[in-house]
Amino acid sequence: MSLVKLTRLSSNQKSFKTINFNPKGLTLIVGTSSGEENAGNSNGVGKSLALRLVHHCLGANGSKKLGDKLPEWVFRLDFEINGKPYQVERSADSKILALNQQSIKVRELQAWLNQIGVFNLSAEQKLPISFRSLVKRFARVEISDCIEPDSTAEEQPFEALVRTLFLVGLDVRLVSNKYELKKRIDSLRQAKKVWRDTPALHDLFRAGNDARIRADWLRGNLPRLQEQLNSLVVAENYHEIEKVANEKTQKLRDLNQEIEILKFRCNSIADLLIVKPDITSQELLSLYQGLEVIFKPEALRHFDVVEKFHRSVAEGRKRRLTADLIGIQSEILVKETERGKLAKDRDEIMQSLRGKTAFEEYRAVANEFAQQTQELKALEEFLEVDANIQKEELTIKEALLLDAQRAAEYLSSNPLSNLEIFYRRMTECLYPNSASGLSLENNTGENLLRYNFKVHLDGSKSDGIGHAKILCFDWLVFTHGANHTMQFLWHDNRLFAHLDPGVRGRWFSNICSELLSTEKQYIATINSENYDSMLCLLTDTEKNTLELSKVLELRGNMASQKLLGIQVDL
C-alpha cells in the first residue's frame, strides 16, 4: 500500500498565498484579524477554502461557483506517494486537468487515485468504497461532514456503516450480505407489487378479492362461456334484416290505425242511414195549414210540391252516404289485403332471425371469454410467481437468520476492544470525567444494516463535545485504523470553534506528543481567536512547537492578505 503526503498547494495567480505543508508533524494555517477595530476578522480569509482546493485537486466533483468566480485560475497540488513526487493541476472551472503535466479527465483521475493503493480497495470491489468516499473521513470539508464521526455528507446509512467498519478494520462481509439479501427481498416484493398493479389484476386486488379463489371461479366459468359461444349462430346482416322487419312492423301499425279510422267512418255513415227524418208528412201539413192563417194562400206553395222537395232531398242524401260507405268499405278491403301481405312478410323475416344473433352480441361474449382467459393466465402466472417469491423469501430469511447468528458470534469476540481502549484514552485527555466508548450491536431488524455502530461521549449533543468526539474518532482511524495508509489528517476550524479553550489546548498538546514518534502530517486550520485563547494553557515547549508549525497566516483586514489575495465571495 502507498503512503500519501501533501507537499504544496499553489496557483498560477501571483496573488495566491502558496501553502508549503510541513513534511511531518503539525502544519498550522492560522486566520487572524489585524487587531484593529473594524479591520476585519479571521473568518472568510481562506482557511476552509484551502481544504476545499485540496479536494478539488484530488478528484472532487467540480464546483460551478468556483469556476464562475475564478475562471482564469489554475490550482496545483504537489504530493508524494511513497516518496515519489506527483502533481495535479486543475483549473477552477475544471476545463484544465493534468496529472504530472499529462491531460486527464476527472473520472480517469478518480480511477487512478483508486488504484494507487492508499486504500485497500482490491478485495472489496462490490462495496461502496472509493478513494473519494474515504478521503473525506481524513479531510472533512462540508459542514454536514462534521455532524457525526461515523458519517459524512450525503452518505446513506449503509454506506456510512461500511466505510466506517472498513476503516477501523472490522469484517464487513456480513454487512454486505445483509444489504444484498434485504435488497433482494425488496426487489421481490416490488416485483410482486408490479404484478398486482398490472391492468388484468389491479381491480381484482383493489377490491380485496382473493387471487386463488378468483382463478378457481374462472376455470369453472370459461367452459360455460365457450359453450355459449359454440351455440351462437351469427347472421352477418342481422341488423339489416332486423331493420327491415322493424320498418314493416311500423307500416303494420300505421295500416291498422288507418283501417280503424276508416271503420269508424263506416260506422258513422251507417248510423246516419238508419236515422229517421226529423219531421213527418202530417207534421209538415199541419205547419202549412197554420201558415195559411197568417199568409195569403197564394203566397204559399202547394203542400204537395213542398213534400216532394223534402222527399227528394232525403233520397239524395241517402244515395250520397251510401256511395261514400261503399267507397270507404272498398278502401278498407284494399288496406286489409295490404296488411295481411305485410304481416306475412314481416313474420317470415322474423322467422329467419329466430335462433340467430347479431355479430356484436357474439363479439361481446367472445370478448368476455378472451378477457377472462387473459385474466386467468395472468392470475396463474401471478400465483406461480407469488409462490416462488414466498419460497425465495423464506430462503433469504433463513440466510439472514444464519447471518444474524454469525454476527452475534463475531460480536462475542469483542472486535472493538483495542480500538475502544485507544479512543477512551483520547477522550479522557479532553474530558476526564465523561464516559466514552464504541458500541457495535447486532441489528436483527428488517432493514439494510447488519450492525448499529455508535461513537459515544457523554454530553456530545452540545456542539463542542460533539466536535471533540469527531476529533478523537478521526485520530483513532488515522493512527489505529486499517485498510489505509493515509499520512495526512486535516481538521478545519469548524471542529475547534466550539471547544472550550482548555479542551482545545489539551487536544493540541496531546496531538503534538503523538506526532513525535510518527512520520504523519496533521494539518489544522484555526482562527486566531481560537488559537490565542488556548496558548496560556500550554507549556512553553508546546507553544514553541505550535509557532514553528505555522506555515501561513491569513488576515481579514485586506483582500491581499487572504488566501486568494483578492476579494471574492465563494
C-alpha positions as CSV (number, residue, x, y, z in Angstrom):
1,M,0.0,0.0,0.0
2,S,1.1,3.6,-0.7
3,L,1.9,6.4,1.7
4,V,0.5,9.8,0.6
5,K,1.7,13.1,2.0
6,L,0.8,16.7,0.9
7,T,3.7,18.9,-0.2
8,R,2.4,22.1,-1.5
9,L,-0.8,23.9,-2.7
10,S,-0.2,26.7,-5.2
11,S,-1.8,28.6,-8.1
12,N,-0.9,30.2,-11.4
13,Q,-2.1,33.6,-9.9
14,K,0.7,35.5,-8.1
15,S,-1.8,36.9,-5.5
16,F,-2.4,33.3,-4.2
17,K,-0.7,32.5,-0.9
18,T,1.2,29.3,-1.5
19,I,0.9,26.7,1.3
20,N,4.0,24.6,1.9
21,F,3.0,21.7,4.2
22,N,5.4,20.5,6.8
23,P,6.7,17.1,5.7
24,K,5.7,15.6,9.1
25,G,4.1,16.6,12.3
26,L,1.8,19.6,12.7
27,T,1.0,22.1,10.0
28,L,-0.9,25.1,11.2
29,I,-2.8,27.6,8.9
30,V,-4.0,30.5,11.1
31,G,-6.6,33.0,10.1
32,T,-6.2,36.3,12.0
33,S,-7.5,39.8,12.2
34,S,-5.3,42.9,12.3
35,G,-6.3,43.6,15.9
36,E,-7.7,46.9,14.9
37,E,-11.4,47.8,15.4
38,N,-13.5,47.3,12.2
39,A,-10.4,45.9,10.4
40,G,-11.9,42.6,9.5
41,N,-11.9,39.2,11.3
42,S,-10.4,35.8,10.8
43,N,-13.5,34.3,9.1
44,G,-13.6,34.3,5.4
45,V,-9.9,34.6,4.9
46,G,-9.5,31.2,3.1
47,K,-8.8,28.6,5.7
48,S,-11.6,26.3,4.7
49,L,-11.1,27.2,1.0
50,A,-7.6,25.8,1.2
51,L,-9.0,22.4,2.2
52,R,-11.7,22.7,-0.5
53,L,-8.9,23.3,-3.1
54,V,-7.0,20.2,-1.9
55,H,-10.2,18.2,-2.6
56,H,-10.6,19.9,-5.9
57,C,-7.2,18.7,-7.0
58,L,-7.8,15.2,-5.6
59,G,-10.7,14.5,-7.9
60,A,-13.7,16.1,-6.2
61,N,-16.7,17.0,-8.5
62,G,-16.3,20.4,-10.0
63,S,-17.8,23.5,-8.3
64,K,-19.8,25.7,-10.6
65,K,-19.5,28.6,-8.2
66,L,-15.7,28.2,-8.1
67,G,-15.5,28.1,-11.9
68,D,-17.8,31.1,-12.3
69,K,-15.9,33.3,-9.8
70,L,-12.3,32.3,-10.8
71,P,-12.4,31.3,-14.5
72,E,-8.7,32.1,-15.1
73,W,-7.4,30.3,-12.1
74,V,-5.5,27.1,-12.1
75,F,-4.6,25.4,-8.8
76,R,-1.7,22.9,-8.3
77,L,-1.3,20.3,-5.6
78,D,2.1,18.7,-5.1
79,F,2.1,15.5,-3.1
80,E,4.2,12.4,-2.5
81,I,3.3,8.7,-2.8
82,N,6.0,6.5,-1.2
83,G,8.4,9.5,-1.5
84,K,7.8,9.9,-5.3
85,P,6.6,13.4,-6.2
86,Y,3.3,13.9,-8.1
87,Q,1.4,16.9,-9.1
88,V,-2.2,17.6,-10.1
89,E,-3.2,20.9,-11.9
90,R,-6.8,21.7,-12.2
91,S,-8.5,25.0,-13.2
92,A,-11.3,26.4,-11.2
93,D,-13.8,25.6,-13.9
94,S,-12.3,22.1,-14.4
95,K,-11.5,22.7,-18.1
96,I,-7.9,22.1,-17.4
97,L,-6.9,19.0,-15.5
98,A,-3.5,17.3,-15.6
99,L,-1.6,14.7,-13.7
100,N,2.2,15.2,-13.9
101,Q,1.6,17.6,-16.8
102,Q,-0.4,15.0,-18.7
103,S,-4.0,15.9,-19.5
104,I,-6.5,13.7,-17.8
105,K,-10.3,13.6,-17.2
106,V,-11.8,13.8,-13.8
107,R,-13.1,10.2,-13.9
108,E,-9.7,9.0,-15.0
109,L,-8.0,10.9,-12.1
110,Q,-10.5,9.3,-9.7
111,A,-9.8,5.8,-11.1
112,W,-6.0,6.4,-10.8
113,L,-6.5,7.5,-7.2
114,N,-8.4,4.3,-6.5
115,Q,-5.5,2.3,-7.9
116,I,-2.6,3.9,-6.2
117,G,-3.1,1.8,-3.1
118,V,-3.8,4.4,-0.4
119,F,-6.9,2.4,0.4
120,N,-7.1,-1.4,0.2
121,L,-9.9,-1.4,-2.4
122,S,-8.9,-4.5,-4.4
123,A,-10.6,-7.1,-2.1
124,E,-13.8,-5.1,-1.7
125,Q,-14.9,-4.4,-5.3
126,K,-18.7,-4.7,-4.6
127,L,-18.7,-2.3,-1.6
128,P,-19.5,1.4,-1.8
129,I,-15.9,2.5,-1.1
130,S,-13.5,4.5,-3.2
131,F,-10.7,7.0,-2.7
132,R,-13.1,9.9,-2.9
133,S,-15.6,8.4,-0.5
134,L,-13.0,7.5,2.1
135,V,-10.6,10.5,1.9
136,K,-13.4,12.7,3.2
137,R,-13.0,10.9,6.6
138,F,-9.5,12.4,6.7
139,A,-10.4,15.8,5.5
140,R,-14.0,16.9,6.4
141,V,-14.7,19.8,4.1
142,E,-18.5,20.4,4.4
143,I,-20.4,21.5,7.5
144,S,-22.5,18.3,7.1
145,D,-19.3,16.3,7.2
146,C,-18.9,17.4,10.8
147,I,-22.1,16.2,12.4
148,E,-21.3,12.6,13.3
149,P,-17.9,10.9,13.4
150,D,-19.1,7.8,11.6
151,S,-20.5,9.5,8.5
152,T,-20.0,12.4,6.1
153,A,-22.3,14.4,3.8
154,E,-24.8,12.6,1.6
155,E,-23.8,9.2,2.8
156,Q,-26.7,6.7,3.1
157,P,-26.7,4.7,6.4
158,F,-25.4,1.5,4.8
159,E,-22.6,3.4,3.0
160,A,-21.6,5.1,6.2
161,L,-21.5,1.9,8.1
162,V,-19.5,0.0,5.5
163,R,-16.9,2.8,5.2
164,T,-16.6,3.2,9.0
165,L,-16.1,-0.5,9.7
166,F,-13.7,-0.8,6.7
167,L,-11.5,2.0,8.1
168,V,-11.4,0.5,11.6
169,G,-10.6,-3.0,10.3
170,L,-13.8,-4.8,11.1
171,D,-15.3,-7.6,9.0
172,V,-17.7,-6.1,6.5
173,R,-18.8,-9.3,4.7
174,L,-21.8,-9.8,6.9
175,V,-22.7,-6.1,6.4
176,S,-22.6,-6.6,2.7
177,N,-24.5,-9.9,2.9
178,K,-27.5,-8.4,4.8
179,Y,-27.6,-5.4,2.4
180,E,-27.7,-7.6,-0.6
181,L,-30.2,-10.1,0.9
182,K,-32.5,-7.3,2.0
183,K,-32.3,-5.6,-1.4
184,R,-33.2,-8.9,-2.9
185,I,-36.3,-9.2,-0.7
186,D,-37.2,-5.6,-1.6
187,S,-36.9,-6.4,-5.3
188,L,-39.0,-9.5,-4.9
189,R,-41.7,-7.5,-3.1
190,Q,-41.6,-4.8,-5.7
191,A,-41.9,-7.5,-8.5
192,K,-45.0,-8.8,-6.6
193,K,-46.4,-5.3,-6.4
194,V,-45.8,-4.8,-10.1
195,W,-47.8,-8.0,-10.8
196,R,-50.6,-6.8,-8.6
197,D,-50.7,-3.5,-10.4
198,T,-51.0,-4.9,-13.9
199,P,-54.3,-3.9,-15.7
200,A,-55.5,-7.5,-15.6
201,L,-55.1,-7.8,-11.8
202,H,-55.3,-4.2,-10.5
203,D,-59.1,-4.0,-10.0
204,L,-59.2,-7.5,-8.5
205,F,-56.7,-6.7,-5.7
206,R,-58.1,-3.2,-5.2
207,A,-61.5,-4.8,-4.5
208,G,-59.8,-7.1,-1.9
209,N,-60.5,-10.3,-3.8
210,D,-58.5,-13.5,-3.4
211,A,-56.4,-14.4,-6.4
212,R,-56.7,-18.2,-5.9
213,I,-60.5,-18.1,-5.4
214,R,-60.9,-15.9,-8.5
215,A,-58.7,-18.2,-10.6
216,D,-60.8,-21.2,-9.5
217,W,-64.0,-19.4,-10.5
218,L,-62.6,-18.5,-13.9
219,R,-61.6,-22.1,-14.5
220,G,-65.3,-23.1,-14.0
221,N,-66.8,-20.2,-15.9
222,L,-64.7,-20.3,-19.0
223,P,-66.2,-23.6,-20.2
224,R,-69.7,-22.2,-19.9
225,L,-68.7,-19.2,-22.0
226,Q,-67.1,-21.5,-24.5
227,E,-70.3,-23.5,-24.7
228,Q,-72.3,-20.3,-25.2
229,L,-70.1,-19.2,-28.0
230,N,-70.4,-22.6,-29.7
231,S,-74.2,-22.4,-29.6
232,L,-74.4,-18.9,-31.2
233,V,-75.2,-18.6,-34.9
234,V,-74.1,-15.3,-36.3
235,A,-76.2,-13.6,-39.0
236,E,-73.8,-11.3,-40.7
237,N,-76.7,-9.0,-41.9
238,Y,-78.7,-9.4,-38.7
239,H,-79.1,-5.7,-38.1
240,E,-80.1,-5.0,-41.8
241,I,-82.8,-7.7,-41.6
242,E,-83.9,-6.6,-38.2
243,K,-84.2,-3.1,-39.5
244,V,-86.5,-4.2,-42.5
245,A,-88.6,-6.2,-40.0
246,N,-89.0,-3.2,-37.8
247,E,-90.0,-1.0,-40.7
248,K,-92.7,-3.5,-41.8
249,T,-93.9,-3.6,-38.2
250,Q,-94.2,0.2,-38.2
251,K,-96.1,0.1,-41.5
252,L,-98.5,-2.5,-40.0
253,R,-99.1,-0.2,-37.1
254,D,-99.8,2.7,-39.5
255,L,-102.2,0.5,-41.6
256,N,-104.0,-0.7,-38.5
257,Q,-104.5,2.9,-37.5
258,E,-105.8,3.9,-41.0
259,I,-108.1,0.9,-41.1
260,E,-109.6,1.7,-37.7
261,I,-110.2,5.3,-38.8
262,L,-112.0,4.1,-42.0
263,K,-114.1,1.6,-40.0
264,F,-115.1,4.5,-37.7
265,R,-116.2,6.5,-40.7
266,C,-118.2,3.5,-42.0
267,N,-120.0,3.1,-38.7
268,S,-120.8,6.8,-38.6
269,I,-122.3,6.7,-42.1
270,A,-124.3,3.5,-41.2
271,D,-125.7,5.3,-38.3
272,L,-126.7,8.3,-40.5
273,L,-128.5,6.0,-43.0
274,I,-130.8,4.5,-40.3
275,V,-131.8,7.8,-38.8
276,K,-135.5,8.8,-39.4
277,P,-136.4,12.3,-40.8
278,D,-136.8,15.0,-38.3
279,I,-140.4,15.9,-39.4
280,T,-143.3,13.7,-40.8
281,S,-145.5,14.5,-43.7
282,Q,-148.5,15.0,-41.4
283,E,-146.5,17.4,-39.2
284,L,-145.4,19.3,-42.3
285,L,-149.1,19.6,-43.5
286,S,-150.2,20.9,-40.1
287,L,-147.4,23.5,-40.3
288,Y,-148.6,24.7,-43.7
289,Q,-152.2,24.9,-42.6
290,G,-151.2,27.1,-39.8
291,L,-149.3,29.4,-42.1
292,E,-152.5,30.0,-44.2
293,V,-154.0,31.9,-41.3
294,I,-151.1,34.4,-41.5
295,F,-150.3,34.5,-45.2
296,K,-152.5,34.6,-48.1
297,P,-152.9,31.2,-49.6
298,E,-151.5,32.3,-52.9
299,A,-148.4,33.3,-51.1
300,L,-147.6,29.7,-50.1
301,R,-146.7,26.9,-52.3
302,H,-148.9,23.9,-52.6
303,F,-148.1,21.4,-49.9
304,D,-147.6,18.5,-52.4
305,V,-144.8,20.4,-54.0
306,V,-143.1,21.0,-50.7
307,E,-143.4,17.4,-49.6
308,K,-142.0,16.3,-52.9
309,F,-139.0,18.5,-52.5
310,H,-138.4,17.3,-49.0
311,R,-138.5,13.7,-50.1
312,S,-136.1,14.3,-53.0
313,V,-133.6,15.9,-50.6
314,A,-133.7,13.0,-48.2
315,E,-133.3,10.5,-51.0
316,G,-130.3,12.4,-52.4
317,R,-128.6,12.4,-49.0
318,K,-129.1,8.7,-48.7
319,R,-127.7,8.0,-52.1
320,R,-124.6,10.1,-51.3
321,L,-124.0,8.4,-47.9
322,T,-124.4,5.0,-49.5
323,A,-121.9,5.8,-52.2
324,D,-119.4,7.1,-49.5
325,L,-119.9,4.0,-47.5
326,I,-119.2,1.7,-50.5
327,G,-116.1,3.7,-51.3
328,I,-114.8,3.5,-47.7
329,Q,-115.5,-0.2,-47.5
330,S,-113.6,-0.8,-50.7
331,E,-110.6,1.2,-49.3
332,I,-110.8,-0.9,-46.1
333,L,-110.7,-4.1,-48.1
334,V,-107.6,-2.9,-50.0
335,K,-105.8,-1.9,-46.9
336,E,-106.6,-5.1,-45.1
337,T,-105.3,-7.1,-48.1
338,E,-102.1,-5.0,-47.9
339,R,-101.9,-5.5,-44.2
340,G,-102.2,-9.3,-44.5
341,K,-99.4,-9.4,-47.0
342,L,-97.2,-7.1,-45.0
343,A,-97.8,-9.1,-41.8
344,K,-96.8,-12.3,-43.7
345,D,-93.6,-10.8,-45.0
346,R,-92.7,-9.4,-41.6
347,D,-93.3,-12.8,-39.9
348,E,-91.2,-14.6,-42.5
349,I,-88.3,-12.1,-41.8
350,M,-88.6,-12.6,-38.0
351,Q,-88.7,-16.3,-38.5
352,S,-85.4,-16.1,-40.5
353,L,-83.7,-14.4,-37.4
354,R,-85.0,-17.0,-34.9
355,G,-82.1,-18.8,-33.3
356,K,-79.5,-16.4,-34.7
357,T,-77.7,-13.5,-33.1
358,A,-76.0,-10.3,-34.2
359,F,-72.2,-10.2,-34.6
360,E,-72.0,-7.6,-31.8
361,E,-73.6,-9.9,-29.4
362,Y,-71.3,-12.7,-30.4
363,R,-68.4,-10.4,-30.2
364,A,-69.4,-9.3,-26.7
365,V,-69.4,-12.9,-25.5
366,A,-66.2,-13.6,-27.3
367,N,-64.5,-10.5,-25.7
368,E,-65.7,-11.6,-22.3
369,F,-64.3,-15.1,-22.9
370,A,-60.9,-13.6,-24.1
371,Q,-60.7,-11.2,-21.2
372,Q,-61.4,-13.9,-18.6
373,T,-58.9,-16.2,-20.4
374,Q,-56.3,-13.5,-20.2
375,E,-57.2,-12.8,-16.6
376,L,-56.9,-16.5,-15.7
377,K,-53.5,-16.6,-17.4
378,A,-52.3,-13.6,-15.5
379,L,-53.6,-15.0,-12.2
380,E,-52.0,-18.3,-12.8
381,E,-48.7,-16.6,-13.6
382,F,-49.1,-14.4,-10.6
383,L,-49.8,-17.3,-8.3
384,E,-46.8,-19.1,-9.6
385,V,-44.6,-16.0,-9.2
386,D,-46.1,-15.4,-5.8
387,A,-45.3,-19.0,-4.7
388,N,-41.7,-18.7,-6.0
389,I,-41.3,-15.3,-4.2
390,Q,-42.6,-16.7,-1.0
391,K,-40.2,-19.6,-1.3
392,E,-37.3,-17.4,-2.1
393,E,-38.2,-15.0,0.7
394,L,-38.1,-17.9,3.2
395,T,-34.7,-19.0,1.9
396,I,-33.4,-15.4,2.2
397,K,-34.9,-15.1,5.7
398,E,-33.1,-18.3,6.7
399,A,-29.9,-16.9,5.3
400,L,-30.5,-13.6,7.3
401,L,-31.1,-15.6,10.4
402,L,-27.9,-17.6,9.9
403,D,-26.0,-14.3,9.3
404,A,-27.5,-12.8,12.4
405,Q,-26.2,-15.8,14.4
406,R,-22.8,-15.4,12.8
407,A,-22.9,-11.7,13.6
408,A,-23.7,-12.5,17.2
409,E,-20.7,-14.9,17.4
410,Y,-18.5,-12.3,15.8
411,L,-19.6,-9.6,18.3
412,S,-18.9,-12.0,21.2
413,S,-15.2,-11.8,20.3
414,N,-15.4,-8.0,21.2
415,P,-13.7,-6.9,17.9
416,L,-13.7,-3.2,19.1
417,S,-11.9,-3.7,22.4
418,N,-8.5,-2.5,21.4
419,L,-9.9,0.4,19.4
420,E,-12.2,1.4,22.3
421,I,-9.2,1.5,24.7
422,F,-7.4,3.9,22.5
423,Y,-10.5,6.0,21.8
424,R,-11.2,6.3,25.6
425,R,-7.6,7.3,26.2
426,M,-8.1,10.2,23.7
427,T,-11.4,11.3,25.1
428,E,-10.2,11.1,28.7
429,C,-7.4,13.6,27.8
430,L,-10.1,16.1,26.8
431,Y,-12.9,15.2,29.2
432,P,-11.5,13.2,32.2
433,N,-14.9,12.8,33.9
434,S,-17.0,11.8,30.9
435,A,-17.8,8.3,29.9
436,S,-17.0,7.3,26.3
437,G,-16.7,4.3,24.1
438,L,-17.5,2.5,20.9
439,S,-20.5,0.2,20.5
440,L,-21.4,-2.3,17.8
441,E,-24.7,-4.1,18.1
442,N,-26.3,-6.8,16.1
443,N,-29.2,-5.3,14.1
444,T,-31.8,-8.0,13.5
445,G,-34.4,-5.7,12.2
446,E,-35.8,-5.9,8.7
447,N,-33.5,-3.2,7.2
448,L,-30.3,-2.8,5.3
449,L,-28.0,-2.6,8.3
450,R,-26.2,-5.5,9.8
451,Y,-24.9,-3.6,12.8
452,N,-25.7,-0.5,14.8
453,F,-22.4,1.3,15.2
454,K,-22.1,4.3,17.6
455,V,-19.3,6.5,18.9
456,H,-20.1,7.7,22.4
457,L,-19.0,10.6,24.5
458,D,-21.2,11.9,27.3
459,G,-22.6,15.4,26.5
460,S,-21.9,15.1,22.8
461,K,-25.2,16.7,21.9
462,S,-23.6,20.0,22.5
463,D,-21.6,21.3,19.6
464,G,-18.2,21.4,21.4
465,I,-18.3,17.9,22.8
466,G,-19.8,16.6,19.6
467,H,-16.9,18.0,17.6
468,A,-14.4,16.7,20.2
469,K,-15.9,13.2,19.6
470,I,-15.2,13.6,15.8
471,L,-11.7,14.8,16.5
472,C,-11.0,11.7,18.7
473,F,-12.6,9.2,16.3
474,D,-10.8,10.7,13.3
475,W,-7.5,10.4,15.1
476,L,-8.3,6.8,16.0
477,V,-9.0,6.0,12.4
478,F,-5.9,7.9,11.3
479,T,-3.4,6.3,13.7
480,H,-5.0,2.9,14.6
481,G,-7.3,2.2,11.7
482,A,-7.0,-0.3,8.9
483,N,-7.2,-0.7,5.1
484,H,-5.4,2.6,4.5
485,T,-2.0,4.3,4.6
486,M,-3.2,7.9,4.8
487,Q,-0.3,10.0,6.1
488,F,-2.3,13.2,6.5
489,L,-5.3,14.2,8.5
490,W,-6.8,17.7,8.1
491,H,-9.1,19.3,10.6
492,D,-10.8,22.6,9.8
493,N,-11.5,25.4,12.3
494,R,-15.2,24.5,12.5
495,L,-14.2,21.5,14.6
496,F,-12.3,23.7,17.0
497,A,-14.6,26.7,17.2
498,H,-16.9,25.4,19.9
499,L,-14.4,23.7,22.1
500,D,-13.5,25.2,25.4
501,P,-10.0,26.7,25.3
502,G,-8.8,24.1,27.9
503,V,-10.1,21.2,25.8
504,R,-8.6,22.8,22.6
505,G,-5.3,23.2,24.4
506,R,-5.3,19.6,25.7
507,W,-6.1,18.4,22.2
508,F,-3.1,20.1,20.5
509,S,-0.9,19.2,23.4
510,N,-1.8,15.5,23.0
511,I,-1.5,15.6,19.2
512,C,2.0,17.2,19.3
513,S,3.0,14.4,21.7
514,E,1.5,11.7,19.5
515,L,3.2,13.1,16.3
516,L,6.7,13.0,17.7
517,S,7.0,9.3,17.1
518,T,5.4,9.2,13.6
519,E,6.0,10.5,10.1
520,K,2.4,11.5,9.7
521,Q,1.1,15.0,8.9
522,Y,-1.6,16.7,10.9
523,I,-2.9,19.8,9.3
524,A,-5.1,22.2,11.2
525,T,-6.8,25.5,10.0
526,I,-7.7,27.6,13.0
527,N,-8.9,31.1,13.8
528,S,-6.5,33.3,15.7
529,E,-9.0,33.9,18.5
530,N,-9.3,30.1,19.0
531,Y,-5.6,29.7,18.7
532,D,-4.7,32.5,21.1
533,S,-7.2,31.5,23.7
534,M,-5.5,28.2,24.3
535,L,-1.9,29.3,24.3
536,C,-1.9,30.3,28.0
537,L,-2.8,26.7,28.8
538,L,0.2,25.2,27.0
539,T,3.8,24.8,28.1
540,D,6.5,26.9,26.6
541,T,7.7,23.9,24.6
542,E,4.2,23.3,23.3
543,K,3.8,26.9,22.4
544,N,7.1,26.9,20.5
545,T,6.1,23.7,18.7
546,L,2.8,25.4,17.5
547,E,4.6,28.6,16.5
548,L,7.1,26.6,14.4
549,S,4.3,24.6,12.9
550,K,2.7,27.7,11.3
551,V,3.2,27.8,7.6
552,L,0.7,30.5,6.7
553,E,-1.1,33.3,8.5
554,L,-4.1,34.8,6.7
555,R,-5.6,38.1,7.6
556,G,-9.0,39.6,7.1
557,N,-8.2,43.3,7.1
558,M,-7.0,43.4,3.5
559,A,-8.0,41.3,0.5
560,S,-4.4,40.9,-0.5
561,Q,-3.7,39.1,2.9
562,K,-6.3,36.4,2.2
563,L,-5.6,33.1,0.6
564,L,-6.5,34.2,-2.9
565,G,-5.1,37.6,-2.5
566,I,-8.3,39.1,-3.9
567,Q,-11.7,39.8,-2.6
568,V,-14.2,37.2,-3.9
569,D,-17.3,35.7,-2.4
570,L,-17.1,31.9,-2.6
